[in-house]
């Protein structure tokens, strides 16, 4: 063996390149497998160290009614519970740095925290207080000292905040008055909590977008006194010693969880009893105060009633008084009327006496007047008689005159008659004279009375005579004288009558004046009597006026009383209704108390923590990736080992033959190659595992460090010996197998054959030669290349697999990057994004349409949005199999489907065709549809969810009408008609989508403006989501580094090996070509063309493999609410291909000098 | 002026501390169209002479001229084109490209030359008209060597160099090969230089150069060389 050992050492020295290539590929294979396999465990170990170091609770208890000290001590006494503590938390919207965030406020024990000490690496927090759980690691600043100071979680979620800034709590999931003692907090520091290992996914809440944005830690004193614990934390005895995630741990914690589950009814009952007692106290107190209030009200009413009654009595007595006054008054009036009657009667009597006297006087006066009149008539008669006597005395002379006048008239008429006769005979002057004379005569006749007058005068005169009884005028004088004597006596009589009348008149005048005096006396008597009566009446009237004002007063008194009574009655009714309301409330409260159901108590282990489970999931994803990636390396290692060792064995043919001939056993000879392979692979395995089991976990952990707050353990990392040995055994085993395979073939040959040069592998016609036109067109070098490719199948396989692996690795890295990039580009920011909105304004339930339009206005005016879309957006749960295993989904119901499609581009991912969305449509996003197993036409149900996120209610049945491309979250878009059919109600808009100016400044401005609008509950910008994906891109970039380096290493080793073998094997051929006068350039082309072709083939295969591998990684790495982009970009294919080619050219460039160095003299050597 | 002339050519290899004078002051000349046999024991420097004459190796000192050109002062690039256009080489172990047929092996050489002969014709001339499409592995040693000679001739070189062309061949086949080389000289007027340790071949040569210890021990002209077919050894 000494000889063999020396030979071995020599052969290693002489073929160091080959040795190193073999060692290298084994190192890569083993190292990669071991390193990747250790990433997951390393991440888990780091997490375990953190959880143990910070005393993270193993179990968290929550209850729908909270907990009191009573339950805490109950929990403490459960077997296996090492420590337990209670804490408070609440979810609020808080304003930080001008924007609003859904924030969880958590209490922590300031005293314990202040006394604790954190290690520098942030993994361990030491505290004397065993019950101080979930210990915070203060990263910056100081611990809070007063209730209005707080810590923020120390990671990217707190961006923009610094020490001294203020956090303003706006509102919470419930009324905060009884929960927090202050609404403004000053940030005094930043801390890590083991409860939030994931920097971005902090958990879910019913506020805002449904995801927590930030976490804040406050002293216990910031929560109101007497508030029940919202959660209890339990540390399981002995769990720290067990690895988190191991079965032992699960079992240990599971046991305690079971025990807690067993007492959960007790906890629930005792909590119920407390809550019921408290509530009963409250109700009782309510009743007591109700009774007080009732008594008081009764008292007040009774007082009022008494007052009213008194008033009534007063009014009634006044009324009686008034009545008697009225009677008296009317009696007064009656006696006054009587007196007035008496007086009037007496006065009337006096008056009638006076009137009688007057009448007598008047009768006397009229007698006198009659006498007077008789006397006057007698005097007149006398005067008439006198006058007729005087006339009569004239008649004789008058008659004489008449006779004369008659005589003149006769003469004149006679004269005229003559003249007329004359005239009748005459003519001329004579006639004219005559006629003038006639005219004179006529004038004289006219001056005389007419005959008729004379006749009437005469008859009158003769009548007067007749009257006096005279027949002739001569009798007249006598007669007149006699008459005159009678007249004188008659005159005397008349004068005597006048005298008696005058004396009668005197007596009458006297009587009249006497009467006037008595009348005067009467008048004055009557006046005074009347004045007396009037006085009496005035007095009575005054009384009456008094009486009527009394009546008025009384009336207003009554009115007042009535008012008072009405007031009394209404306030009585009021008080009664109020009291009965209160009573009803109290009764309802009592009913509530009676109906109080035992709270649900949940014991949640760490796996129910979003961050902890997503970290564990990520570690698991690395495990699954670790189970696929290294396969490529192992495969390539096997192929490299096979080709290398085959070559080596063949090189040594003659040696082997010689050894055999010398009598060495086959095993002994083979052991040389096995030993060679063992050493090479052993060295490679140890080196690869040693290096990569540190480097890979380090890089992977660093990449995850971008997303998680789990500090890495100090270097060097623990090496999992199981994995390391397994990996090394696999690597070495594969190499040895390949070696044995290569050696066995040669060993079987007889020594004599071995001594002869091995016939070169014969040339063969290949399929391509049958394609005449193609083949004929090829140059000889190409023909050789093509034939060579198929001549050495192992090398073909090795190279194609190795290069394919290289390209696949690159493509996987680039593809994963594309996938995440696609989320940003396709979903939000690309040329034709799915979401054409960048802000969602959430409104309170029951926001009015005017608030909606105000939001629209602000979005358009301040945000610069062109159009908005109002929708009903509800976080719900979807399932096809009942609500037990429902999955979260955002249900977006549009009143106007065409409006929504302007903001959400619904399209099929593969074909790019639009998915129609109308009134009756129900469109699901791709990933949730496949998760639910729902296709177009299938039915599923959506459920309302409670505050913890459990599905409740009977659900609403929807029938899917389309499936649309989507990458972030799960959505179900529902048309108004479909929604009505499913729920029976119209969609109630509670969110507004808009595309606004996206710069930071205008976002802040918009946020501020929207805060002024009533009903606005949340404003969430897509950019927050986009940022988180940009962060994961960084992590992917780090992993890309590993992939690029390992891909390059793979390509280099494979190609180095291939070229090395190719050159060594064909030294003679190459030398011959040189001798034939091939230029160096032609020689290089002749040799490497083959390699380039293999690289291109391998790369092409790698693109296929990489596409598959990328799909595997993407699906493994996806988290529930996200779908990564499924398509690898053409550019990535080009880059992966180009980079592989570039690696290959590098290798070729490195190998060219070796080609140059080949001596032409080699061509002259014998074949041995 | 002779076609080929070596004047005081030396070639010294350095092996560790030891200097080996493979060729040590070689003077010789060969005329155009001659079949020249260089003969000598192993280690006499035959191959080194051939290498230097074929442009595969450089001289340490001295000059080699061929057809008036000083080959010994050629640069690497000039040497390559010298080999390409002026020299045809026949190897002891044929050195055919295994993955090319007989015809293709000939074409491989002829395609890089300025004025090649028709490969098929040349192959017919060496008696392989029927084996043109065979791969080397399908040919016997003599056939392979004939392909190699055809490959060298097809290049239409000024000088044909053969290094122990019969070394791996049996007697009859060897004679055929020698005949071909003699024909190349006699019929095609090529200058052929044949290196061998076999003294018997001297009788077919126009010129025989004996080498010993890195020097030309003797140079003889053979007035009446034998036909190769008549040669016996």
HADDOCK unambig.tbl for C-alpha pairs under 7 A between the chains (distance, minus, plus):
assign (segid A and resid 762 and name CA) (segid B and resid 98 and name CA) 6.42 0.50 0.50
assign (segid A and resid 762 and name CA) (segid B and resid 137 and name CA) 5.42 0.50 0.50
assign (segid A and resid 763 and name CA) (segid B and resid 98 and name CA) 5.47 0.50 0.50
assign (segid A and resid 763 and name CA) (segid B and resid 99 and name CA) 4.28 0.50 0.50
assign (segid A and resid 763 and name CA) (segid B and resid 100 and name CA) 6.85 0.50 0.50
assign (segid A and resid 763 and name CA) (segid B and resid 135 and name CA) 6.03 0.50 0.50
assign (segid A and resid 764 and name CA) (segid B and resid 99 and name CA) 6.91 0.50 0.50
assign (segid A and resid 780 and name CA) (segid B and resid 108 and name CA) 6.20 0.50 0.50
assign (segid A and resid 784 and name CA) (segid B and resid 99 and name CA) 5.80 0.50 0.50
assign (segid A and resid 784 and name CA) (segid B and resid 100 and name CA) 6.57 0.50 0.50
assign (segid A and resid 787 and name CA) (segid B and resid 99 and name CA) 6.40 0.50 0.50
assign (segid A and resid 1068 and name CA) (segid B and resid 95 and name CA) 6.99 0.50 0.50
assign (segid A and resid 1069 and name CA) (segid B and resid 95 and name CA) 6.55 0.50 0.50
assign (segid A and resid 1069 and name CA) (segid B and resid 97 and name CA) 6.39 0.50 0.50
assign (segid A and resid 1072 and name CA) (segid B and resid 95 and name CA) 6.34 0.50 0.50
assign (segid A and resid 1075 and name CA) (segid B and resid 56 and name CA) 6.70 0.50 0.50
assign (segid A and resid 1075 and name CA) (segid B and resid 83 and name CA) 6.46 0.50 0.50
assign (segid A and resid 1076 and name CA) (segid B and resid 83 and name CA) 6.22 0.50 0.50
assign (segid A and resid 1076 and name CA) (segid B and resid 84 and name CA) 5.83 0.50 0.50
assign (segid A and resid 1076 and name CA) (segid B and resid 109 and name CA) 6.69 0.50 0.50
assign (segid A and resid 1077 and name CA) (segid B and resid 80 and name CA) 5.18 0.50 0.50
assign (segid A and resid 1077 and name CA) (segid B and resid 81 and name CA) 6.20 0.50 0.50
assign (segid A and resid 1077 and name CA) (segid B and resid 83 and name CA) 4.74 0.50 0.50
assign (segid A and resid 1077 and name CA) (segid B and resid 84 and name CA) 3.82 0.50 0.50
assign (segid A and resid 1078 and name CA) (segid B and resid 80 and name CA) 6.96 0.50 0.50
assign (segid A and resid 1078 and name CA) (segid B and resid 84 and name CA) 6.79 0.50 0.50
assign (segid A and resid 1079 and name CA) (segid B and resid 80 and name CA) 6.21 0.50 0.50
assign (segid A and resid 1160 and name CA) (segid B and resid 56 and name CA) 6.18 0.50 0.50
assign (segid A and resid 1164 and name CA) (segid B and resid 91 and name CA) 6.39 0.50 0.50
assign (segid A and resid 1164 and name CA) (segid B and resid 92 and name CA) 6.79 0.50 0.50
assign (segid A and resid 1166 and name CA) (segid B and resid 93 and name CA) 6.58 0.50 0.50
